Amino acid sequence: MNNVGIRIKKLRDERGIKQESIAQQLDITQSAYGRLEKDDNRLTAPKLQIIADFLNVSVASLFGEKALHIIHENSGDNAQANIGTIIQQDKEYISHLNEEISFLRKELEKE
């Protein structure tokens, strides 16, 4: 079994959803859906989106990615302040990643 398929199966089992239910959403048979969970090479982007929507998760979460920031719709100054904070955090994170890339490039040059 593959990582994406494992995550889908785990989420489906946690929610008590049968393979048949998701298969219906994808307009495929239950056995064809079972093969999707076992072989993620068969999963297409549209199928992943349908599965993610049905399980009420993001496609990124099916790949094990975690959202760093979630912005909820909000009105007023508070929303602007939150966005400003998020942008600053992102800039700092990008700076950190750039430093890490530079360090790793120097390490590779040593070899």
C-alpha positions in Angstrom: 0.0 0.0 0.0 1.1 3.6 -0.6 1.3 6.6 1.7 -1.6 8.5 0.1 -3.7 5.3 0.0 -2.9 4.6 3.6 -4.0 8.1 4.7 -7.2 7.8 2.7 -8.0 4.4 4.2 -7.2 5.6 7.7 -9.5 8.7 7.4 -12.2 6.6 5.8 -12.0 4.0 8.6 -12.0 6.7 11.3 -15.2 8.2 9.9 -16.8 4.8 9.4 -17.2 5.3 5.7 -17.3 2.2 3.4 -15.4 2.0 0.2 -18.7 1.8 -1.7 -19.7 5.3 -0.5 -16.5 6.9 -1.9 -16.7 4.7 -5.0 -20.2 6.0 -5.7 -18.8 9.6 -5.5 -16.1 8.7 -8.0 -18.6 6.8 -10.2 -16.5 3.6 -10.1 -17.0 0.2 -8.6 -16.0 -0.7 -5.1 -13.3 -3.0 -6.3 -11.9 -0.3 -8.6 -11.8 2.1 -5.6 -10.1 -0.6 -3.4 -7.3 -0.7 -6.0 -7.0 3.1 -5.8 -6.3 2.8 -2.0 -3.6 0.2 -2.8 -2.0 1.8 -5.8 -1.8 5.6 -5.7 -0.4 5.7 -9.2 -4.0 5.4 -10.3 -5.1 8.4 -8.4 -5.7 11.5 -10.6 -6.0 15.0 -9.3 -9.7 15.1 -9.9 -10.2 11.8 -8.0 -8.1 13.1 -5.1 -10.1 16.3 -4.9 -13.4 14.3 -4.8 -12.0 12.0 -2.1 -10.7 14.9 -0.1 -14.0 16.8 -0.4 -15.9 13.7 0.6 -13.6 13.1 3.7 -13.7 16.8 4.4 -10.0 17.3 4.3 -7.5 19.1 2.1 -5.8 17.3 -0.8 -2.5 18.4 0.9 -3.4 16.5 4.0 -3.8 13.3 1.9 -0.1 13.8 1.0 0.8 14.4 4.7 1.3 18.1 4.3 0.1 20.3 7.1 -1.3 23.8 6.5 0.9 26.4 8.2 -1.7 29.1 8.2 -5.5 29.1 7.8 -7.2 32.4 7.2 -10.8 32.5 8.1 -13.1 35.1 6.6 -13.3 38.0 9.0 -14.1 41.6 8.8 -12.5 44.6 10.4 -9.0 45.6 11.6 -8.4 42.2 13.3 -8.4 40.4 10.0 -5.8 42.9 8.6 -3.6 42.5 11.7 -3.7 38.7 11.4 -2.8 38.8 7.7 0.1 41.1 8.5 1.4 38.8 11.1 1.1 35.8 8.8 3.0 37.6 6.0 5.8 38.5 8.5 6.0 34.9 9.7 6.1 33.7 6.1 8.9 36.2 5.3 10.9 35.0 8.3 10.4 31.4 7.3 11.5 32.1 3.7 14.6 33.8 5.0 15.3 30.8 7.2 14.9 28.5 4.2 17.2 30.6 2.1 19.9 30.4 4.8 19.5 26.7 4.9 19.8 26.4 1.2 23.0 28.5 1.2 24.4 26.3 3.9 23.6 23.1 2.1 25.1 24.4 -1.1 28.3 25.2 0.7 28.3 21.7 2.1 27.9 20.2 -1.3 30.7 22.3 -2.7 33.0 20.8 -0.1 32.5 17.3 -1.5 
